[in-house]
Amino acid sequence: MTATLMMAAFFIPIGVVPLMWAARKVPDLRDGLMVVAGLLTFACVVGMVPAVAAGARPEVVFFHVFDGVPLAFKLEPLGLVYALVASGLWVPTSLYAFGYMRGHGETNQTRFFICFALAIFAALGIAMSANLFTLFTFYEVLTFSTYPLVTHAGNEDAKRAGRIYLGILVTTSVTMLLLAVMWTFVIAGTLDFTVGGILAGKVDGPVIPILLGLFAFGAGKAALMPFHRWLPNAMVAPTPVSALLHAVAVVKAGVFTILKVVIYIFGLDLLYTTGGSDILKWVAAGTILISSIVALRLDNFKARLAYSTISQLAYIVLGAMLVTPDAVVGASMHIAMHAMGKITLFFVAGACLVSVHKSKVSELNGLGRKMPVMFGAFTVAAFSIIGLPPGGGSWSKWFMALGSTTQPSDYPFVFVYMLSSLLAIGYLMPIVARAFFLPEKVDHGHDAHHDAHHDEGHHAEVEPSIEDPSLVPILPIGESIRETHLLMLGPIVLTAAGCVALFLLAPQLEAFLRPIVGGAP
């Protein structure tokens, strides 16, 4: 039964693609099909939770590419958490995208939503992979299915962002990740994800950090510096794409890959006893702090959030490289915690652009008093990213920091985690303060529609040239309080509530993930 649910969840996103294409001339039907597919997929994934929590590991083998290398799927707690994130956020992101894409009067909406469904299909393939070959296959499918989303606008900025996106992600995956996969097969004779790892007793010396480095940098979607430029450049894409890239699927595929490799290919014991991950700890720590400092100085709303994402991804990588049970569990929890918080922040950024044509942090003064629900949700999500209650991020960061105290050589990373949280306050809370406490700026003749702001080469979205009546903020409350469109406001409130729900459910999530580090030092 669990294997059947796993295959249903896997095939529903790609199965809805031809139906959406057939309904391309009936937008309401096309969009409705996507919502139904998202709900069914999420229901199938949720249905597997009890069995996996009880110890079941459903497995399905499609075919063998050659001896010892099948295209196969197997679900364990970490993969199920990623699958829950991808499938659970598909529906709110879709609803948000309907309001956003129609509001902007975007062309090629059918292509957009088809590529979106393909990206979820690829993300679920990654989550359920039984071995490195299957993971690499769907990792590449995810890259190419999201390329049309990054270049959706079709202008020169979008084409340039697409070239950087493909250039970095394909180059890193082919020259490093694929090399690491082949090297692992030569050493171990298998690519299966195995409890305790498959390389223990088969590698030693400098081979360990070199091979681990190939995996870490080869998973370019994790955006470790210096392979991070694709992510802020992709901000030229529509905001629903930013949400997909930064919260739901793409970046989580990168850090998920690194966690799977650390846990099931190397094994925590091997890396802990040999110090094979020591160099990458410092690379991740540097990425955390540098990207946080860059975020402090960016005025473009989405660009600031993009560098925040780079920092938060490096949190997960650092947790993985600490290879202690608490740190690895905390890093795994942060996949869900960061996804829920960051998607809320991007939803708010997009709503500001669509509803009031604001794309800069410096333009947000007073908006919180006009849109208290939306900016209240932003505040809750910001707390989660910072690591403060009642946001779920407070628990994942607690476990990662706790994992830094196992040995004296790791004590500096406790400071890195604490300092980065202070920096997160510095780049997120001024947005809240401006929105709620500063007087609104009066725009004297400034044409917001021609403001294509550049922050360190990162482009703001092209804003609509005509005030679309469907985008005039709705839900009037009195004379001065008016929220954004319901199709956008609903997902914002839902995901903000999700941040609080994850805070309350953190003990259950931690207990669910704890088996992945069984037998660790």
FIROPA-427491 format. One record per residue (C-alpha): x, y, z. Coordinates in steps of 0.02 Angstrom, whole numbers, padded with zeros to 5 digits, always signed. Example, Ala and Ser with C-alpha at 12.3 -4.5 7.8 and 13.67 -1.06 7.14 Angstrom:
<sites>
+00615-00225+00390 +00684-00053+00357 
</sites>
This chain:
<sites>
+00000+00000+00000 +00139+00123+00046 +00233+00084-00115 +00072+00116-00212 +00052+00286-00129 +00234+00324-00168 +00210+00288-00354 +00045+00384-00358 +00130+00537-00282 +00270+00520-00409 +00160+00504-00564 +00018+00627-00526 +00121+00785-00562 +00177+00722-00732 +00008+00642-00768 -00081+00809-00753 +00033+00889-00884 -00060+00827-01041 -00226+00869-00959 -00168+01048-00927 -00108+01061-01106 -00277+01000-01171 -00364+01131-01061 -00247+01272-01112 -00389+01373-01190 -00494+01360-01031 -00384+01441-00897 -00502+01406-00752 -00507+01220-00794 -00318+01214-00822 -00284+01297-00655 -00413+01188-00568 -00328+01032-00633 -00165+01091-00558 -00243+01120-00388 -00327+00949-00388 -00162+00867-00438 -00072+00959-00298 -00200+00906-00168 -00196+00724-00224 -00007+00721-00224 +00004+00794-00051 -00128+00673+00013 -00026+00526-00054 +00133+00590+00029 +00045+00621+00195 -00029+00447+00183 +00147+00372+00190 +00196+00459+00352 +00128+00330+00476 +00212+00183+00389 +00381+00269+00370 +00373+00330+00551 +00344+00149+00602 +00501+00094+00511 +00437+00046+00338 +00551+00086+00191 +00444+00061+00034 +00547+00024-00121 +00507+00011-00307 +00634-00037-00442 +00589+00020-00619 +00732-00058-00717 +00919-00087-00711 +01026+00028-00817 +01167-00097-00795 +01219-00218-00658 +01210-00138-00487 +01133+00026-00549 +00942+00027-00555 +00822+00170-00579 +00739+00142-00412 +00643+00229-00275 +00649+00204-00088 +00576+00315+00046 +00652+00353+00216 +00618+00496+00341 +00731+00628+00262 +00662+00595+00088 +00485+00600+00154 +00515+00770+00236 +00576+00840+00070 +00427+00761-00020 +00309+00840+00107 +00388+01010+00077 +00378+00997-00113 +00202+00927-00121 +00133+01026+00027 +00187+01194-00043 +00133+01155-00221 -00049+01205-00192 -00022+01371-00101 +00112+01418-00228 -00009+01375-00370 -00149+01480-00296 -00030+01624-00271 +00033+01604-00449 -00143+01612-00520 -00171+01783-00444 +00004+01843-00486 +00011+01782-00666 -00162+01841-00711 -00134+02004-00622 +00024+02038-00719 -00063+01988-00880 +00076+01861-00912 +00081+01769-01078 +00122+01583-01096 +00036+01540-00933 +00003+01361-00986 +00188+01333-01020 +00226+01411-00852 +00112+01295-00754 +00164+01141-00852 +00347+01175-00812 +00296+01204-00631 +00214+01032-00623 +00368+00953-00704 +00477+01035-00572 +00372+00958-00432 +00383+00790-00522 +00573+00805-00525 +00581+00860-00343 +00480+00707-00290 +00594+00597-00396 +00743+00666-00300 +00656+00645-00132 +00614+00463-00166 +00778+00412-00249 +00850+00247-00189 +01024+00281-00257 +01139+00414-00327 +01100+00371-00508 +00913+00402-00485 +00946+00560-00386 +01065+00628-00519 +00939+00591-00657 +00799+00689-00576 +00920+00824-00518 +00953+00861-00701 +00768+00851-00745 +00737+00983-00612 +00869+01097-00687 +00799+01091-00864 +00615+01097-00813 +00644+01258-00714 +00748+01344-00850 +00591+01402-00946 +00524+01473-00783 +00680+01577-00753 +00674+01644-00932 +00485+01664-00933 +00486+01853-00965 +00581+01825-01128 +00676+01990-01117 +00865+02011-01117 +00876+02011-00928 +00782+01846-00920 +00889+01768-01056 +01047+01823-00967 +00983+01751-00803 +00941+01589-00893 +01117+01575-00964 +01192+01599-00791 +01066+01476-00717 +01103+01337-00840 +01287+01378-00853 +01322+01360-00668 +01203+01218-00626 +01243+01109-00776 +01430+01141-00765 +01439+01098-00580 +01331+00943-00597 +01421+00872-00749 +01601+00914-00702 +01589+00879-00515 +01429+00791-00460 +01431+00663-00602 +01617+00635-00576 +01587+00605-00390 +01447+00481-00430 +01557+00382-00550 +01705+00386-00431 +01594+00322-00290 +01535+00177-00399 +01714+00130-00442 +01761+00129-00257 +01606+00048-00182 +01531-00052-00325 +01359+00018-00284 +01268+00184-00279 +01131+00132-00158 +01089+00244-00011 +01135+00134+00137 +01120+00164+00323 +01296+00193+00390 +01364+00234+00216 +01444+00132+00077 +01620+00206+00083 +01670+00156+00261 +01827+00049+00253 +01849+00084+00067 +01921+00260+00067 +02045+00353+00175 +02167+00498+00172 +02142+00647+00055 +02018+00550-00053 +01882+00583+00077 +01884+00776+00076 +01912+00781-00112 +01765+00667-00150 +01654+00755-00023 +01703+00923-00099 +01652+00862-00272 +01481+00814-00204 +01458+00977-00107 +01508+01095-00248 +01434+00981-00381 +01265+01004-00299 +01266+01183-00362 +01084+01207-00314 +01145+01219-00133 +01225+01385-00186 +01386+01366-00087 +01504+01509-00130 +01578+01533-00258 +01442+01439-00355 +01299+01547-00294 +01276+01680-00429 +01138+01587-00520 +01020+01611-00373 +01013+01802-00354 +01020+01822-00543 +00864+01714-00558 +00767+01853-00469 +00717+01919-00639 +00589+01777-00643 +00410+01802-00583 +00389+01792-00394 +00303+01620-00397 +00461+01555-00481 +00566+01637-00346 +00461+01545-00218 +00489+01382-00312 +00676+01413-00328 +00708+01474-00152 +00586+01376-00046 +00496+01230-00127 +00605+01129-00243 +00767+01190-00320 +00880+01247-00179 +00811+01111-00066 +00865+00984-00196 +01044+01045-00174 +01052+01035+00015 +00950+00874+00016 +01079+00795-00100 +01220+00847+00017 +01130+00777+00169 +01094+00611+00081 +01276+00595+00029 +01341+00634+00203 +01221+00514+00290 +01203+00370+00167 +01359+00374+00056 +01500+00425+00175 +01413+00391+00340 +01431+00503+00492 +01556+00388+00577 +01680+00396+00433 +01675+00586+00419 +01677+00612+00608 +01829+00502+00640 +01931+00561+00490 +01887+00747+00492 +01846+00732+00308 +01719+00872+00315 +01826+01000+00409 +01867+01109+00258 +01687+01117+00201 +01631+01173+00375 +01729+01333+00349 +01667+01354+00171 +01488+01343+00234 +01524+01461+00380 +01600+01588+00261 +01450+01576+00146 +01331+01605+00293 +01417+01764+00350 +01464+01839+00182 +01291+01818+00106 +01210+01889+00264 +01320+02043+00255 +01279+02067+00070 +01093+02053+00111 +01110+02197+00235 +01156+02320+00100 +01032+02274-00038 +00880+02384-00064 +00796+02272-00192 +00669+02171-00093 +00690+02006-00186 +00878+02020-00200 +00891+02042-00012 +00787+01885+00012 +00893+01793-00116 +01053+01821-00017 +00960+01772+00140 +00922+01607+00054 +01106+01579+00014 +01145+01605+00198 +01008+01488+00259 +01059+01351+00138 +01235+01362+00205 +01161+01335+00378 +01102+01165+00318 +01268+01124+00236 +01363+01171+00393 +01246+01062+00497 +01280+00917+00379 +01468+00943+00385 +01471+00946+00575 +01419+00761+00560 +01350+00753+00737 +01175+00682+00766 +01099+00844+00831 +01174+00950+00692 +01119+00831+00554 +00943+00816+00625 +00935+01006+00643 +00994+01029+00464 +00861+00906+00404 +00727+00998+00503 +00784+01163+00427 +00735+01101+00254 +00554+01116+00309 +00575+01265+00425 +00665+01373+00297 +00547+01323+00157 +00392+01379+00252 +00469+01542+00311 +00556+01594+00150 +00408+01558+00037 +00303+01675+00146 +00433+01813+00130 +00438+01796-00060 +00249+01792-00069 +00244+01960+00021 +00378+02033-00093 +00276+01982-00245 +00115+02050-00172 +00198+02218-00142 +00251+02224-00323 +00082+02174-00394 -00031+02272-00278 +00065+02432-00243 +00208+02423-00369 +00346+02425-00238 +00504+02324-00266 +00626+02411-00147 +00641+02398+00041 +00656+02587+00050 +00482+02602-00029 +00390+02499+00103 +00366+02637+00232 +00193+02633+00308 +00128+02485+00206 +00109+02379+00362 -00026+02496+00426 -00120+02478+00261 -00090+02290+00246 -00074+02228+00425 -00119+02047+00388 +00010+02030+00250 +00150+02113+00346 +00099+02024+00505 +00127+01861+00410 +00294+01929+00351 +00343+01963+00532 +00302+01785+00586 +00402+01712+00441 +00547+01830+00477 +00551+01767+00657 +00565+01590+00591 +00710+01633+00475 +00798+01727+00615 +00769+01582+00735 +00647+01659+00857 +00483+01588+00928 +00349+01562+00871 +00437+01516+00709 +00492+01338+00676 +00666+01395+00629 +00704+01422+00813 +00705+01233+00840 +00809+01184+00688 +00938+01316+00729 +00941+01258+00910 +00986+01081+00858 +01117+01139+00733 +01199+01251+00864 +01189+01109+00991 +01278+00997+00868 +01421+01123+00863 +01463+01091+01045 +01516+00908+01031 +01702+00943+01011 +01806+01099+01050 +01861+01122+00870 +01680+01154+00822 +01645+01287+00954 +01677+01430+00830 +01526+01372+00731 +01412+01407+00879 +01469+01588+00860 +01438+01580+00672 +01259+01523+00699 +01228+01658+00831 +01308+01798+00729 +01211+01751+00574 +01048+01760+00671 +01094+01936+00724 +01132+01979+00543 +00962+01907+00494 +00882+02027+00616 +00980+02164+00529 +00914+02127+00354 +00736+02069+00396 +00673+02172+00542 +00704+02342+00460 +00572+02288+00332 +00449+02260+00475 +00497+02424+00558 +00477+02523+00398 +00309+02443+00359 +00231+02471+00530 +00318+02619+00609 +00384+02740+00477 +00272+02867+00389 +00225+02823+00212 +00326+02908+00076 +00229+03019-00042 +00273+02984-00223 +00277+03151-00318 +00268+03106-00500 +00388+02961-00491 +00347+02830-00622 +00358+02667-00528 +00327+02571-00686 +00496+02618-00759 +00595+02580-00602 +00703+02431-00646 +00818+02440-00497 +00987+02353-00499 +01068+02288-00341 +01242+02217-00377 +01182+02166-00550 +01018+02086-00491 +00865+02145-00584 +00697+02188-00510 +00546+02121-00602 +00472+02225-00742 +00321+02306-00663 +00152+02319-00750 +00125+02478-00849 -00063+02485-00819 -00155+02476-00653 -00254+02315-00678 -00423+02333-00590 -00413+02152-00533 -00257+02196-00436 -00326+02342-00338 -00306+02286-00156 -00464+02206-00091 -00535+02162+00079 -00567+02342+00132 -00567+02361+00320 -00621+02536+00362 -00555+02679+00258 -00367+02648+00256 -00334+02462+00282 -00340+02362+00120 -00254+02196+00092 -00192+02119-00069 -00288+02002-00184 -00367+01852-00098 -00278+01727-00212 -00115+01799-00148 -00164+01841+00030 -00232+01667+00066 -00067+01576+00032 +00029+01709+00129 -00078+01681+00284 -00074+01492+00261 +00116+01479+00249 +00141+01600+00394 +00027+01488+00497 +00134+01344+00438 +00286+01425+00521 +00195+01423+00687 +00130+01246+00659 +00308+01186+00629 +00361+01269+00791 +00227+01171+00884 +00261+01009+00791 +00451+01019+00803 +00466+00880+00935 +00370+00761+00821 +00475+00811+00671 +00636+00787+00769 +00580+00615+00827 +00530+00569+00649 +00703+00616+00582 +00808+00547+00725 +00822+00370+00648 +00926+00438+00503 +01073+00465+00623 +01058+00299+00713 +01230+00232+00760 +01316+00400+00737 +01454+00455+00859 
</sites>
